[in-house]
């Protein structure tokens, strides 16, 4: 097991969870800045908007978690009695869909203030969110959370007794769902980066954003089926429902624009020279 605290300086404790979260965002911002330059945009905008996107992204992710009610985890019933614990982000408890909504608000706010093309910057940023997710998921490993059912497979991870959910105390090794999602998002980052470079002249505005909302939700539909701590509505994991709807809508968006509508009537971005 890894100590959740990376560095302790007197009363100050720097947690792995926060380092991985911020580190993933910085790596994603670097990748997005390079993509912005390839599209003829000022890459400095990516760094300037990072604080907006990350702050509101974390706010949205935490808000989603606070109002959820996953079994074996704290949710609104707990936080309404212990409101100060809402600010203990280092203990985990961030939900990606809340983070995406908050991050989008941050991006839209920055784009509005600086008169930027919002859809263009969404196409630049969203595919690179995948590398941030791949890195940040390892915070779940450190905190011993986001795992699946018991397993005796060689890659099963040990979960200490105090982190095991009710009903699973007799087991010690579990599916590393966080790892499955990390691998999926890393693969998606590589794939979408290649698509953005290889097919740029054929892509329409919004395609890269839509591809993100196809790739990530499809993986989440699969991984969420393994989560023993999933927040459920009607017996179905909430994130799974959201993911399925998002993937279907995004896929339909791409298909309709490229087949049903006449692509010649839709202005694609002019191709920019690649490095």
DRENKOL-908637 format. One line per 4 residues: number of its first residue (from 1); their letters; for each residue x, y, z of N, C-alpha, C. Coordinates in pm, 1 decimal, m for minus. Example, Ala and Ser with C-alpha at 12.3 -4.5 7.8 and 13.67 -1.06 7.14 Angstrom:
1 = as = 1319.0:m569.0:780.0:1230.0:m450.0:780.0:1320.0:m330.0:780.0  1285.0:m225.0:708.0:1367.0:m106.0:714.0:1290.0:3.0:787.0
END
This chain:
1 = xxxx = 83.5:m119.1:0.0:0.0:0.0:0.0:87.7:125.2:0.0  34.9:231.0:m59.9:105.6:358.1:m67.5:43.7:455.3:32.2  128.3:526.9:102.5:79.3:629.7:194.3:9.7:737.8:112.3  m117.3:768.6:142.4:m188.6:872.1:66.7:m120.6:1008.7:70.7
5 = xxxx = m37.2:1031.5:171.8:33.5:1159.5:183.8:170.4:1147.1:118.7  193.7:1228.2:17.6:321.7:1226.2:m52.6:430.2:1295.2:27.9  400.5:1416.2:75.6:496.6:1495.5:151.5:424.4:1561.3:268.6  489.5:1558.9:382.9:434.8:1629.5:499.3:537.9:1730.9:547.6
9 = xxxx = 496.5:1857.9:548.2:584.1:1965.5:594.9:514.1:2034.3:711.1  550.2:1996.4:832.6:481.0:2049.1:949.6:334.2:2012.2:943.2  244.7:2109.6:957.0:101.0:2080.6:950.6:49.8:2063.0:806.5  135.2:2095.0:709.1:94.2:2086.7:568.9:118.4:1946.4:514.4
13 = xxxx = 15.2:1890.3:455.1:26.3:1757.0:394.7:m13.6:1765.0:248.0  74.5:1718.5:161.4:45.7:1713.9:18.2:10.0:1570.1:m17.2  m112.4:1551.5:m65.1:m164.0:1418.1:m90.9:m141.0:1376.0:m235.7  m118.9:1247.3:m254.0:m103.4:1191.5:m387.6:m225.2:1223.2:m474.1
17 = xxxx = m342.5:1216.9:m415.1:m467.3:1238.2:m490.1:m465.5:1374.5:m559.3  m428.0:1476.9:m485.0:m424.4:1610.8:m541.0:m313.9:1627.4:m643.8  m197.3:1567.6:m616.4:m84.3:1577.5:m709.4:m119.0:1513.2:m843.3  m180.7:1397.1:m839.7:m217.8:1328.2:m962.7:m327.5:1403.4:m1037.3
21 = xxxx = m419.1:1462.1:m962.6:m528.0:1538.6:m1024.1:m472.7:1660.8:m1097.5  m389.4:1736.8:m1028.6:m331.8:1856.6:m1088.9:m232.3:1818.1:m1198.5  m151.9:1715.9:m1172.4:m54.6:1672.1:m1272.0:m120.1:1628.2:m1401.7  m231.0:1555.5:m1389.9:m302.7:1513.2:m1509.5:m355.7:1631.5:m1588.4
25 = xxxx = m404.1:1732.9:m1517.6:m456.4:1852.1:m1584.5:m345.4:1927.2:m1657.1  m228.2:1932.5:m1598.0:m115.4:2002.1:m1660.9:m70.1:1928.8:m1786.9  m62.1:1796.8:m1780.2:m24.2:1718.2:m1898.4:m127.2:1737.8:m2010.4  m254.5:1736.5:m1973.8:m360.4:1757.8:m2072.8:m351.7:1897.5:m2133.3
29 = xxxx = m321.5:1997.6:m2049.9:m309.2:2135.0:m2099.7:m192.7:2147.1:m2196.6  m83.2:2078.6:m2167.5:32.3:2081.0:m2258.1:m4.5:2019.2:m2392.7  m70.8:1903.5:m2388.9:m111.7:1837.8:m2513.0:m209.6:1925.0:m2590.9  m301.7:1990.0:m2519.6:m400.2:2076.1:m2585.3:m333.5:2199.7:m2644.5
33 = xxxx = m232.1:2253.2:m2578.0:m163.1:2371.6:m2630.4:m92.1:2339.4:m2760.7  m37.2:2220.1:m2771.6:26.7:2178.3:m2896.4:m77.3:2160.8:m3006.9  m191.4:2105.0:m2969.5:m298.7:2090.6:m3066.8:m349.5:2227.3:m3112.1  m358.4:2321.3:m3019.8:m402.5:2456.6:m3054.3:m306.5:2519.9:m3154.5
37 = xxxx = m176.3:2502.8:m3132.4:m77.4:2559.1:m3224.0:m90.8:2498.2:m3363.4  m116.8:2367.9:m3369.2:m133.4:2303.5:m3499.8:m255.4:2357.6:m3573.5  m353.2:2406.3:m3499.2:m474.1:2460.7:m3561.9:m466.9:2612.5:m3581.7  m349.7:2665.1:m3561.7:m331.5:2806.6:m3585.7:m385.1:2896.7:m3476.3
41 = xxxx = m404.7:2841.1:m3356.1:m454.6:2917.7:m3242.0:m340.7:2951.6:m3147.1  m360.9:3050.4:m3065.2:m261.2:3090.9:m2967.0:m259.8:2990.5:m2851.7  m153.0:2912.5:m2836.9:m149.5:2810.3:m2730.9:m150.8:2867.9:m2589.8  m117.0:2996.6:m2575.7:m117.6:3057.4:m2442.7:m258.2:3061.7:m2383.5
45 = xxxx = m358.7:3062.1:m2469.7:m495.8:3061.8:m2418.9:m522.2:2936.5:m2335.2  m462.1:2824.6:m2376.9:m483.3:2699.7:m2304.0:m434.7:2711.5:m2160.6  m317.6:2770.9:m2142.1:m263.6:2785.6:m2006.9:m341.6:2888.1:m1926.0  m389.3:2993.1:m1993.2:m465.9:3096.0:m1922.9:m601.9:3044.6:m1877.0
49 = xxxx = m661.3:2956.7:m1957.3:m794.6:2906.7:m1921.4:m788.1:2788.0:m1826.0  m667.1:2734.6:m1803.6:m653.4:2614.4:m1720.5:m712.4:2633.1:m1582.3  m686.3:2749.1:m1519.1:m735.8:2768.8:m1382.6:m888.1:2773.7:m1379.9  m949.4:2833.9:m1484.2:m1095.4:2837.2:m1492.9:m1151.2:2695.2:m1504.6
53 = xxxx = m1093.8:2621.6:m1597.4:m1144.0:2487.5:m1626.2:m1123.0:2394.7:m1506.9  m1003.8:2400.4:m1446.1:m976.2:2308.1:m1337.0:m1055.9:2343.1:m1211.5  m1061.5:2471.2:m1177.6:m1133.4:2509.3:m1056.3:m1281.6:2472.0:m1066.2  m1346.9:2511.3:m1175.8:m1489.1:2480.9:m1190.5:m1511.9:2332.6:m1216.8
57 = xxxx = m1412.4:2266.1:m1278.0:m1423.1:2122.0:m1298.0:m1423.4:2047.8:m1165.5  m1332.8:2084.5:m1077.0:m1328.2:2021.9:m944.7:m1454.2:2054.5:m865.3  m1499.7:2178.5:m876.9:m1622.3:2218.1:m807.1:m1740.7:2132.0:m852.8  m1754.9:2115.6:m984.9:m1864.6:2034.7:m1037.3:m1851.9:1888.2:m1000.2
61 = xxxx = m1728.2:1837.1:m1003.2:m1705.8:1696.8:m969.2:m1739.4:1669.5:m823.4  m1702.6:1763.1:m737.5:m1730.4:1745.6:m594.5:m1880.0:1757.7:m567.1  m1944.5:1852.2:m634.8:m2087.8:1873.3:m614.1:m2166.2:1747.7:m652.1  m2129.4:1686.8:m762.8:m2194.4:1562.7:m806.2:m2178.8:1455.7:m699.3
65 = xxxx = m2056.2:1443.0:m647.0:m2030.1:1341.6:m544.0:m2109.6:1369.0:m416.4  m2112.1:1493.8:m374.8:m2179.7:1530.2:m249.7:m2326.9:1492.5:m254.2  m2390.6:1507.7:m369.2:m2533.5:1480.7:m379.0:m2564.3:1339.2:m426.4  m2462.0:1255.5:m438.8:m2485.5:1116.7:m475.3:m2510.2:1033.9:m350.0
69 = xxxx = m2548.4:910.9:m371.1:m2577.7:821.7:m257.8:m2530.8:680.7:m289.8  m2401.0:666.5:m313.6:m2345.9:535.0:m345.5:m2338.2:449.4:m220.7  m2364.9:317.5:m232.8:m2359.6:229.1:m116.6:m2218.6:220.0:m59.5  m2210.2:228.2:70.7:m2080.7:217.0:136.0:m1997.3:343.0:129.3
73 = xxxx = m2049.7:447.9:67.9:m1976.8:573.0:58.7:m2060.2:685.5:119.9  m1989.6:792.1:155.7:m2062.8:906.5:209.0:m2130.1:979.9:93.9  m2247.9:1032.9:119.6:m2321.8:1109.0:20.3:m2392.6:1224.0:89.6  m2501.1:1270.4:29.6:m2569.7:1387.2:83.4:m2617.0:1365.2:226.7
77 = xxxx = m2662.1:1244.8:257.6:m2708.8:1217.7:393.2:m2598.2:1244.2:495.2  m2473.9:1220.3:455.6:m2360.3:1244.7:545.4:m2318.6:1391.0:543.7  m2305.8:1447.1:423.6:m2251.7:1583.3:411.8:m2344.5:1690.2:469.8  m2473.0:1665.9:468.1:m2561.7:1767.0:526.8:m2545.0:1774.3:677.8
81 = xxxx = m2494.0:1667.2:736.7:m2465.7:1668.0:880.3:m2321.0:1708.3:909.5  m2234.0:1696.9:808.3:m2092.6:1729.3:826.0:m2046.3:1816.6:708.5  m2097.8:1936.9:698.2:m2070.6:2020.9:580.4:m1924.0:2055.1:559.6  m1845.3:2063.3:665.6:m1704.2:2098.4:649.0:m1627.2:1989.3:575.5
85 = xxxx = m1675.2:1865.9:582.5:m1607.2:1756.1:513.8:m1620.8:1766.1:361.7  m1709.5:1849.7:314.1:m1722.6:1870.6:169.7:m1590.5:1921.1:112.5  m1513.9:1994.1:193.3:m1390.0:2055.2:145.2:m1268.9:1962.4:159.1  m1288.4:1842.0:211.7:m1176.8:1747.7:226.8:m1156.8:1669.0:97.1
89 = xxxx = m1113.4:1738.0:m6.2:m1100.1:1676.9:m138.3:m995.1:1566.9:m141.2  m893.5:1576.6:m56.0:m785.8:1478.1:m56.9:m833.3:1338.8:m15.9  m952.0:1330.2:42.6:m1005.1:1199.8:80.8:m1074.6:1130.1:m35.5  m1075.1:1194.5:m151.3:m1143.0:1137.3:m267.7:m1285.8:1187.4:m274.9
93 = xxxx = m1355.4:1143.3:m378.0:m1493.9:1183.8:m393.8:m1513.1:1290.4:m499.7  m1469.2:1260.7:m621.8:m1490.7:1348.9:m736.3:m1554.4:1265.7:m846.9  m1656.4:1318.2:m910.2:m1728.1:1245.5:m1014.6:m1702.8:1311.0:m1149.6  m1660.9:1231.9:m1247.9:m1616.7:1285.6:m1375.4:m1725.9:1363.4:m1447.9
97 = xxxx = m1850.6:1317.2:m1444.7:m1952.6:1389.0:m1520.2:m1981.7:1526.4:m1459.3  m1976.1:1535.5:m1329.0:m1987.2:1666.6:m1266.7:m1868.8:1753.4:m1304.2  m1748.9:1689.8:m1313.4:m1629.7:1762.1:m1352.4:m1636.1:1812.9:m1496.0  m1694.0:1732.5:m1584.9:m1707.0:1774.6:m1724.3:m1800.8:1894.0:m1737.9
101 = xxxx = m1908.2:1891.3:m1661.7:m2002.3:2004.3:m1666.2:m1935.7:2130.1:m1612.8  m1869.8:2117.5:m1497.9:m1802.2:2232.8:m1439.5:m1690.5:2284.3:m1528.5  m1612.3:2191.6:m1585.4:m1504.3:2231.0:m1674.6:m1555.7:2301.2:m1798.2  m1668.5:2253.9:m1851.6:m1727.9:2319.1:m1968.3:m1770.7:2461.8:m1934.7
105 = xxxx = m1827.6:2480.7:m1816.2:m1867.5:2615.7:m1774.6:m1744.4:2706.0:m1768.5  m1632.7:2652.6:m1715.9:m1509.6:2730.0:m1709.8:m1458.1:2765.5:m1848.2  m1459.7:2668.0:m1938.4:m1415.1:2691.3:m2075.5:m1504.3:2792.5:m2146.0  m1635.4:2776.4:m2131.9:m1729.6:2867.5:m2197.7:m1714.8:3009.1:m2144.3
109 = xxxx = m1691.4:3020.9:m2013.7:m1674.3:3154.0:m1954.0:m1549.5:3222.2:m2009.1  m1440.2:3147.2:m2013.8:m1315.7:3203.9:m2065.8:m1330.7:3240.4:m2213.4  m1391.9:3150.7:m2292.7:m1410.4:3177.3:m2435.8:m1495.9:3302.0:m2458.1  m1598.2:3318.7:m2376.8:m1685.5:3435.8:m2389.0:m1610.2:3564.2:m2355.0
113 = xxxx = m1531.8:3559.5:m2249.0:m1458.1:3678.8:m2205.4:m1351.2:3719.6:m2306.3  m1296.3:3622.0:m2377.9:m1186.0:3651.2:m2470.1:m1227.4:3637.8:m2616.8  m1357.2:3625.4:m2639.5:m1411.7:3622.0:m2775.7:m1349.8:3510.0:m2860.1  m1340.2:3391.6:m2801.3:m1285.8:3275.6:m2871.6:m1397.5:3190.5:m2929.5
117 = xxxx = m1362.9:3111.2:m3029.4:m1456.7:3016.7:m3089.5:m1473.3:2899.4:m2993.0  m1587.0:2891.8:m2925.2:m1606.7:2790.3:m2821.7:m1598.7:2648.8:m2877.3  m1665.5:2623.5:m2990.7:m1665.3:2487.4:m3046.2:m1525.0:2445.2:m3087.2  m1450.4:2535.6:m3146.7:m1312.4:2504.4:m3184.9:m1229.5:2464.9:m3064.1
121 = xxxx = m1242.1:2540.9:m2956.3:m1163.1:2510.1:m2837.2:m1213.4:2385.5:m2765.7  m1340.8:2356.1:m2776.7:m1389.8:2228.1:m2724.3:m1325.4:2112.3:m2800.0  m1313.7:2125.4:m2931.7:m1250.1:2020.7:m3011.8:m1102.8:2005.1:m2977.7  m1039.4:2113.1:m2937.8:m898.6:2107.7:m2899.1:m881.5:2043.0:m2762.5
125 = xxxx = m969.4:2077.6:m2669.3:m950.1:2038.4:m2529.8:m1005.1:1899.9:m2494.9  m1126.7:1870.2:m2536.4:m1191.8:1748.3:m2486.7:m1113.9:1619.3:m2513.0  m1057.2:1597.6:m2632.3:m980.7:1473.5:m2651.0:m863.6:1460.8:m2554.4  m807.0:1575.4:m2514.0:m692.8:1572.3:m2422.9:m733.9:1553.9:m2276.8
129 = xxxx = m862.5:1568.5:m2249.0:m912.2:1539.4:m2114.6:m886.1:1391.8:m2081.3  m880.5:1308.1:m2184.6:m860.9:1165.4:m2162.7:m727.8:1134.7:m2094.0  m621.5:1206.3:m2129.0:m493.1:1180.1:m2064.0:m496.8:1226.9:m1919.2  m570.5:1333.8:m1892.4:m585.8:1379.5:m1753.7:m659.5:1273.9:m1671.9
133 = xxxx = m763.1:1214.4:m1730.5:m837.8:1110.4:m1660.3:m751.8:987.4:m1636.1  m670.3:950.6:m1735.4:m584.9:832.7:m1721.8:m488.3:848.6:m1605.2  m434.9:968.8:m1588.8:m339.1:994.1:m1479.7:m411.2:1006.3:m1345.4  m519.6:1083.4:m1343.7:m589.5:1110.0:m1217.0:m649.6:983.7:m1155.6
137 = xxxx = m685.6:885.9:m1239.0:m745.8:762.5:m1186.7:m654.5:690.4:m1087.3  m523.6:713.5:m1097.5:m432.7:646.3:m1004.8:m445.7:701.4:m863.3  m512.4:814.7:m848.8:m543.4:863.0:m715.1:m638.8:768.4:m643.8  m725.4:701.7:m721.5:m815.5:601.9:m663.6:m738.2:482.5:m609.0
141 = xxxx = m628.5:447.4:m676.6:m544.7:337.5:m629.5:m482.7:372.0:m494.6  m430.6:493.1:m484.0:m367.8:535.8:m358.7:m469.7:538.8:m246.0  m590.1:587.4:m275.1:m695.2:598.2:m173.4:m772.4:467.8:m153.4  m738.6:364.6:m230.1:m806.9:234.8:m222.6:m957.8:249.9:m241.1
145 = xxxx = m994.5:302.8:m357.0:m1134.8:321.2:m390.5:m1154.6:289.8:m538.4  m1278.9:295.4:m583.5:m1311.9:269.5:m724.8:m1264.2:131.3:m767.5  m1288.2:31.1:m683.2:m1253.0:m105.8:m720.1:m1380.3:m185.4:m747.6  m1361.7:m305.8:m799.4:m1474.7:m387.8:m838.6:m1496.9:m505.4:m745.4
149 = xxxx = m1558.2:m610.4:m794.4:m1587.2:m726.8:m710.9:m1460.9:m806.2:m678.7  m1470.6:m898.5:m584.3:m1354.2:m981.1:m548.0:m1306.1:m1062.5:m668.2  m1176.6:m1086.7:m673.3:m1119.3:m1165.8:m782.7:m993.7:m1235.9:m735.0  m962.1:m1348.9:m800.2:m835.1:m1416.4:m773.8:m743.0:m1407.8:m894.6
153 = xxxx = m775.5:m1316.5:m987.3:m690.4:m1294.8:m1104.0:m557.1:m1234.3:m1061.6  m451.1:m1259.2:m1137.3:m317.5:m1212.2:m1096.9:m308.7:m1061.2:m1077.9  m390.9:m985.1:m1150.5:m382.3:m838.8:m1138.5:m481.0:m780.4:m1036.5  m544.7:m866.9:m959.3:m631.6:m816.5:m853.6:m551.3:m734.6:m753.4
157 = xxxx = m611.3:m629.4:m696.9:m540.1:m543.5:m601.7:m587.6:m570.4:m459.4  m492.7:m559.2:m368.9:m525.0:m578.1:m227.1:m592.0:m452.5:m172.3  m702.4:m471.1:m102.7:m772.9:m362.3:m36.1:m771.5:m390.5:114.1  m719.6:m296.7:190.9:m710.5:m315.9:335.6:m850.6:m321.2:397.3
161 = xxxx = m865.4:m390.0:509.6:m997.8:m410.1:570.1:m1077.7:m282.0:592.0  m1010.4:m172.4:630.2:m1084.7:m49.9:658.9:m1141.5:15.3:533.5  m1097.3:m27.8:416.1:m1147.8:30.1:291.1:m1243.0:m64.2:216.7  m1270.2:m180.1:276.3:m1361.0:m273.6:210.7:m1506.3:m235.6:239.7
165 = xxxx = m1588.3:m250.9:138.1:m1728.7:m215.3:151.8:m1803.1:m319.1:233.9  m1914.0:m280.9:295.5:m1993.9:m376.9:372.9:m2032.1:m497.1:286.6  m2015.5:m614.2:343.7:m2047.3:m737.3:271.5:m1927.8:m797.8:200.4  m1814.8:m727.4:201.4:m1695.6:m777.1:131.7:m1575.9:m788.6:225.9
169 = xxxx = m1601.1:m789.0:354.0:m1491.7:m792.8:450.7:m1410.5:m921.2:443.9  m1471.6:m1030.8:397.7:m1401.6:m1158.8:394.7:m1308.3:m1172.9:274.8  m1312.8:m1077.1:183.4:m1226.7:m1081.2:65.4:m1112.7:m981.4:80.4  m1003.0:m1007.3:10.7:m891.8:m911.7:21.1:m842.1:m860.0:m113.5
173 = xxxx = m870.9:m928.7:m224.9:m827.1:m883.4:m356.3:m948.6:m856.3:m445.9  m941.7:m744.2:m518.0:m1056.1:m697.9:m596.1:m1011.9:m652.1:m736.0  m1109.8:m647.3:m827.4:m1081.5:m597.3:m961.7:m1038.7:m450.8:m954.7  m927.0:m414.2:m1018.9:m882.4:m274.4:m1020.1:m956.9:m195.5:m1128.1
177 = xxxx = m1079.2:m160.3:m1100.5:m1160.7:m90.9:m1200.0:m1096.3:42.2:m1240.0  m1032.4:106.5:m1144.2:m963.9:232.7:m1175.0:m859.9:210.5:m1285.3  m790.9:94.2:m1281.2:m688.1:62.4:m1380.4:m750.2:37.7:m1517.3  m862.1:m33.6:m1519.4:m929.4:m58.9:m1646.5:m967.3:72.8:m1713.6
181 = xxxx = m1020.9:165.0:m1632.9:m1061.0:293.8:m1689.6:m939.8:376.7:m1730.5  m831.9:368.2:m1654.3:m710.4:441.0:m1688.6:m655.4:392.8:m1823.1  m653.6:263.0:m1843.9:m605.0:207.1:m1970.7:m695.8:249.0:m2085.5  m826.6:245.1:m2062.0:m922.8:282.9:m2166.0:m906.0:429.8:m2206.8
185 = xxxx = m891.4:516.9:m2108.9:m878.7:659.1:m2140.6:m743.7:690.1:m2205.2  m639.1:620.7:m2163.8:m508.8:640.1:m2227.1:m514.6:597.3:m2373.7  m577.5:482.3:m2399.7:m593.2:436.4:m2538.3:m675.1:535.9:m2619.2  m778.8:592.5:m2557.3:m862.1:691.2:m2625.1:m784.4:817.2:m2658.3
189 = xxxx = m698.2:859.8:m2567.5:m615.3:977.1:m2592.3:m525.8:955.9:m2714.3  m462.5:839.6:m2720.1:m374.6:808.1:m2833.7:m455.3:803.0:m2963.1  m570.0:736.3:m2958.7:m653.1:721.6:m3078.3:m704.6:856.2:m3128.2  m760.3:937.2:m3039.3:m818.2:1065.0:m3082.2:m710.8:1164.6:m3125.4
193 = xxxx = m592.2:1155.4:m3065.9:m481.8:1240.7:m3111.2:m444.2:1205.1:m3254.4  m441.2:1076.1:m3284.1:m411.1:1030.7:m3420.0:m519.8:1073.7:m3517.3  m645.2:1059.1:m3477.8:m757.1:1099.3:m3563.5:m750.0:1248.6:m3594.9  m720.6:1329.8:m3492.9:m714.1:1474.7:m3512.2:m606.8:1513.3:m3612.5
197 = xxxx = m497.1:1439.2:m3615.2:m388.9:1470.2:m3708.8:m414.3:1409.4:m3846.4  m458.6:1285.6:m3847.8:m472.3:1212.6:m3974.2:m591.6:1259.4:m4057.1  m701.7:1293.1:m3991.9:m823.9:1323.1:m4065.4:m869.8:1468.1:m4052.5  m780.7:1557.1:m4011.3:m819.9:1695.7:m3989.5:m895.6:1758.0:m4107.7
201 = xxxx = m853.0:1738.4:m4232.7:m926.2:1801.5:m4344.0:m1070.3:1751.6:m4359.2  m1099.3:1632.7:m4306.3:m1233.2:1575.5:m4322.2:m1321.2:1594.6:m4199.5  m1263.4:1645.8:m4093.0:m1340.4:1662.4:m3970.3:m1425.0:1788.9:m3976.5  m1544.1:1780.3:m3918.8:m1632.9:1895.2:m3909.0:m1625.5:1952.2:m3767.2
205 = xxxx = m1669.6:2074.8:m3753.7:m1668.8:2138.9:m3623.0:m1751.5:2057.2:m3523.8  m1693.0:2027.3:m3411.2:m1762.2:1951.0:m3308.7:m1736.5:1801.9:m3314.4  m1670.8:1754.8:m3421.6:m1647.8:1609.8:m3434.2:m1558.8:1555.3:m3323.4  m1448.9:1625.4:m3291.4:m1357.3:1573.6:m3190.6:m1421.6:1571.7:m3052.0
209 = xxxx = m1503.3:1671.1:m3024.8:m1577.2:1671.0:m2897.6:m1672.5:1553.1:m2892.2  m1742.7:1530.8:m3003.9:m1837.3:1419.5:m3009.7:m1765.5:1286.0:m2995.3  m1647.2:1273.2:m3056.6:m1571.8:1148.1:m3045.3:m1531.8:1120.1:m2900.4  m1498.8:1226.7:m2827.2:m1470.9:1207.6:m2684.1:m1593.4:1149.9:m2614.3
213 = xxxx = m1711.4:1205.7:m2646.3:m1834.1:1162.2:m2579.5:m1888.5:1030.8:m2633.7  m1819.5:974.3:m2731.5:m1846.6:836.3:m2771.0:m1749.9:743.6:m2698.4  m1620.8:778.0:m2705.9:m1517.8:688.4:m2653.7:m1525.5:672.8:m2502.0  m1518.8:783.1:m2428.8:m1515.9:769.9:m2283.6:m1642.0:705.0:m2227.4
217 = xxxx = m1762.4:750.1:m2266.9:m1881.8:686.6:m2210.9:m1893.1:537.5:m2241.5  m1847.3:494.0:m2360.2:m1852.7:350.1:m2389.4:m1768.4:271.9:m2289.5  m1650.1:323.5:m2259.8:m1566.2:257.3:m2160.1:m1628.5:261.5:m2022.5  m1694.2:371.5:m1991.2:m1756.4:385.3:m1858.6:m1874.8:290.6:m1843.9
221 = xxxx = m1947.2:265.7:m1952.5:m2056.7:168.4:m1947.1:m2002.0:32.0:m1904.8  m1885.6:m3.3:m1958.3:m1825.9:m133.5:m1927.3:m1770.1:m137.5:m1785.3  m1692.2:m35.4:m1748.8:m1627.9:m38.8:m1617.2:m1727.7:m20.4:m1503.7  m1831.5:59.6:m1528.5:m1928.4:85.6:m1421.5:m2004.0:m40.9:m1382.5
225 = xxxx = m2014.3:m136.0:m1475.3:m2082.6:m262.2:m1443.8:m2005.5:m343.4:m1340.4  m1877.1:m308.0:m1319.9:m1794.7:m379.0:m1222.1:m1786.4:m308.1:m1087.5  m1833.8:m184.9:m1081.9:m1822.8:m108.7:m957.9:m1922.6:m159.7:m854.5  m1871.8:m202.2:m740.6:m1960.6:m250.7:m634.5:m2013.4:m135.7:m549.9
229 = xxxx = m1958.3:m15.2:m572.9:m1998.9:101.4:m493.8:m2073.2:203.9:m579.0  m2129.0:160.5:m691.7:m2191.8:254.5:m784.2:m2321.1:312.6:m726.5  m2341.0:440.6:m751.6:m2466.5:507.6:m717.9:m2569.6:467.0:m823.2  m2681.3:409.8:m779.1:m2777.5:352.9:m873.3:m2912.2:423.4:m869.3
233 = xxxx = m2974.6:426.1:m984.0:m3112.1:472.4:m998.7:m3192.5:359.9:m1063.2  m3293.4:311.2:m992.4:m3372.5:201.4:m1046.3:m3293.3:74.3:m1063.7  m3190.5:56.1:m982.3:m3109.9:m65.0:m990.3:m3000.0:m59.7:m1094.6  m2989.2:51.0:m1169.5:m2887.2:65.5:m1273.2:m2791.2:176.2:m1231.6
237 = xxxx = m2659.4:153.8:m1243.4:m2564.7:258.6:m1206.9:m2593.8:389.2:m1280.3  m2601.2:498.7:m1205.6:m2633.8:628.6:m1264.3:m2534.9:667.7:m1373.0  m2405.8:649.6:m1346.8:m2304.3:685.0:m1445.9:m2318.7:602.5:m1573.0  m2367.9:479.9:m1558.0:m2388.5:394.1:m1675.0:m2502.1:448.3:m1761.7
241 = xxxx = m2607.8:494.0:m1698.2:m2719.2:552.7:m1772.1:m2675.3:679.2:m1845.0  m2605.1:766.2:m1774.2:m2556.7:890.3:m1834.4:m2463.8:859.1:m1951.3  m2375.1:761.4:m1931.1:m2278.2:725.7:m2034.1:m2346.1:671.6:m2159.0  m2444.3:586.6:m2140.9:m2512.6:527.6:m2255.7:m2583.9:634.8:m2337.1
245 = xxxx = m2652.4:724.8:m2268.8:m2723.3:832.8:m2338.0:m2623.4:922.9:m2410.5  m2514.0:958.1:m2343.1:m2413.0:1045.4:m2402.7:m2350.9:982.9:m2526.2  m2315.5:854.3:m2517.3:m2252.2:786.7:m2631.1:m2346.5:777.6:m2750.5  m2472.9:745.8:m2726.0:m2570.2:734.2:m2835.0:m2594.2:869.1:m2902.2
249 = xxxx = m2608.7:973.9:m2821.9:m2632.1:1106.7:m2878.3:m2510.4:1155.6:m2957.3  m2390.7:1133.0:m2902.6:m2269.9:1177.5:m2971.5:m2249.3:1100.7:m3101.4  m2274.2:970.3:m3098.4:m2259.9:890.3:m3220.2:m2361.9:933.5:m3325.5  m2483.9:959.3:m3282.3:m2587.8:1005.0:m3375.6:m2550.7:1139.8:m3434.6
253 = xxxx = m2493.1:1226.5:m3353.8:m2449.8:1359.1:m3399.9:m2349.3:1345.8:m3514.0  m2252.2:1256.3:m3498.1:m2149.3:1236.8:m3600.4:m2208.9:1176.1:m3727.2  m2289.0:1071.7:m3710.8:m2345.4:1002.2:m3826.6:m2436.1:1093.6:m3907.6  m2524.1:1164.8:m3839.5:m2619.3:1252.3:m3910.3:m2546.5:1360.6:m3987.9
257 = xxxx = m2448.1:1421.0:m3926.4:m2377.4:1530.9:m3993.9:m2295.8:1482.9:m4112.8  m2245.0:1359.3:m4106.1:m2159.3:1311.2:m4213.9:m2233.5:1230.5:m4319.9  m2356.2:1191.9:m4291.0:m2429.1:1109.4:m4388.9:m2562.0:1170.4:m4430.0  m2646.9:1199.6:m4333.7:m2780.5:1249.5:m4365.7:m2773.4:1391.4:m4420.7
261 = xxxx = m2702.3:1478.6:m4348.4:m2682.9:1614.0:m4398.1:m2576.5:1611.6:m4506.7  m2580.5:1709.7:m4590.1:m2479.7:1718.1:m4694.4:m2355.3:1785.2:m4637.5  m2243.4:1713.6:m4627.4:m2122.0:1772.3:m4569.6:m2078.3:1900.2:m4638.8  m2110.5:1915.8:m4767.5:m2068.9:2036.9:m4838.6:m2140.8:2160.0:m4786.6
265 = xxxx = m2251.9:2138.0:m4715.5:m2326.9:2251.1:m4662.9:m2285.0:2286.2:m4521.0  m2191.4:2206.3:m4466.7:m2142.4:2229.3:m4331.1:m1997.2:2269.8:m4339.7  m1965.6:2383.4:m4291.2:m1828.2:2432.2:m4302.8:m1738.5:2362.5:m4202.4  m1644.8:2290.1:m4257.2:m1542.7:2228.9:m4171.5:m1433.6:2330.4:m4149.4
269 = xxxx = m1352.9:2307.6:m4043.7:m1240.6:2396.4:m4019.7:m1139.7:2381.8:m4131.1  m1079.8:2488.3:m4176.8:m973.2:2475.7:m4275.4:m855.2:2403.0:m4213.7  m795.1:2315.9:m4293.2:m682.0:2238.9:m4241.1:m564.6:2330.2:m4212.3  m496.9:2303.0:m4102.2:m378.9:2379.5:m4066.5:m256.7:2291.6:m4089.8
273 = xxx = m145.4:2350.8:m4125.8:m25.3:2269.3:m4147.5:16.8:2200.7:m4019.3  57.1:2076.2:m4029.6:100.5:1999.1:m3914.1:249.5:2018.6:m3892.2  291.3:1983.9:m3771.9:433.7:1999.9:m3740.6:515.6:1891.0:m3807.9
END
